[in-house]
Amino acid sequence: MEKFNFTINGCTVEAVQGETIMQAAKRAGVDIPRLCYTEMSNTGVTIKPVTCRVCEVEIIADGGEAKIMAACVAPAKAGLTVHTKSKAAVAARKQRVENLLADHPQDCLACSRNLNCELQTLASDLGIRKINKGDRNNYPIDESSPSIVRDPNKCVLCKRCEAVCSKVQTVNALECKKGEPVVDTRTGKAMGNTDCVNCGQCTVVCPTAALTIKDDTQRAWDLLNDPNKFVVVQIAPSVRSGIGEMFGLGIGVDGEKKLVAGLRQLGFDKVYNTNFSADLTIMEEGTELIERVTKGGTLPLITSCCPGWVKFAETEYPDLLDHVSSCKSPQEMFSAVAKTYMPTKLGVDPSKMVCISIMPCTAKKYEAARPEFKGNTDLVLTTQEIGWMLKQAGINLATIEDGKFDAHFAEAAGAGEIFGATGGVCEAALRTVYEVVTGETLASVDFEVLRGFEGSAIKTATVKVGDLDVKVAVAHELRNARVLMDELRAGTSPYHFIEIMACPGGCVNGAGQPSACSSTDTVAARRDVLYTSDKNNKLRKSHENPEIKALYDEFLGSPYHGENAHKLLHTTYTKRNKDA
């Protein structure tokens, strides 16, 4: 590829044919402000709709007149002279941001994105101290979704949400209609009445508070302060990998034990580990896979842990729902068992028990609201929300002593730990399926080929289980799920088992995580927390968990077939019509 040189702020910069000034500058370590332009490194998607023009720079070509152009689309060319901080360039950017602020609500102090807003940061960096009043919008705030709040008044028309919804998730729930000043839903309906799968990735890329996670912290406080409620809480595996970021502990730090202690101080009556019910999920889903393989059932079997993926399947592939596992997610398995088995163990009135989940995922809020799960999980808080609550209570995880989970749901295998990373559910299932079918001990429980999001977007492997070659596939991001489902619909799928997670990188990069971002390094660091915890766990296989064995012996019966197991741990799906 042809290489050439040009100058930025008097320094020589090397570029290659086809690069923009923005791309070349970034490689050279030159920062150019941007708003609509976004590089999602762990998805390979670059968003550059050229709407905000905050990245304007001064360009002089071949000794000609200086021009102000957007660096995100202006091509790098040999001999160009580029100024990013000249008087004209700074003035142009400042004018763009002032225009955006003039039409923007002036509620920064009460805004959920205060001090974490890209527009606010740009204004501060540009030294804007006075805001003119423009034609501010007065759109109604859309709170119809159980997971996401849409405030069109704060939309800056960057189109990032539209891009991630269409290019990464291929849901196409959001759209910027020609001539409209804000991004709307594609159908014009409220968010809760669209094809939105509640993955929340739109909230991750939104630079302002036009799209945010629904804040349920007040509901949680009300439940905790109700003397007539016995409130138990479960913590999903990925939460441990992200919560520390909110308290200055750094990226890739395991904050689980400190969070357990913090939750006790908040007033939760019992603190439990969702990893336990992840083990329960493997027992049910693994047995379901064995049944389908050995008795001629519908194959491939596809995981059902991710509620964003489940709704996507219900809407986009309703004809293939018999391939999706009937197992409830670990969240719903936990709550179902907690409200039937635990009251007797604890001597608690079942009518007083409340189950709250802490999840890295916004779609879990939607899952808990599904009619078929009514009465199970009473409330879902994201990692961000529980961080806010701890801060409100003056509890600092950086200084708190470690805590321990409560008994009964405390024991968890490493297999449950890795659910939060893409490929983890499939790997955990294979550990159990192999040993149950063959009666032999796995030489290595680490299925490295299924790990990570580097390289191919879809990971595949063939695992020898007795006389059978079990073919598996793992996909994260719904655009990759679509590839596997289209293959299945065409009758060419070679797989026995498929794992699908909606979010890039899996649950560790769920929209409910703090500082939710598209940085490959951050997502990898969170993922490694889970694999390290698994590696250090003496118990690494779900079927060897003694508390799981006791639960089946005392209450559930045999996996998949026991009366209580089938009643409490399995569900059915809804064929949904796609919005016109």
Helices and strands as residue ranges (DSSP letters): E 3-8, E 11-16, H 21-27, E 38-40, E 45-47, E 56-60, E 67-70, E 81-83, H 87-102, G 108-110, H 118-125, E 148-150, G 152-154, H 160-163, I 164-168, E 174-175, E 184-185, G 191-193, H 201-205, E 211-213, H 217-224, E 230-235, H 239-242, G 243-247, H 256-266, E 270-273, H 274-295, E 301-302, H 307-316, G 318-323, H 330-338, H 342-346, G 350-352, E 353-359, H 363-369, G 371-373, E 379-382, H 383-392, H 414-417, G 418-420, H 424-438, G 448-450, E 458-465, E 468-476, H 478-489, E 497-501, G 507-509, H 520-536, G 542-544, H 546-551, I 552-556, H 563-569
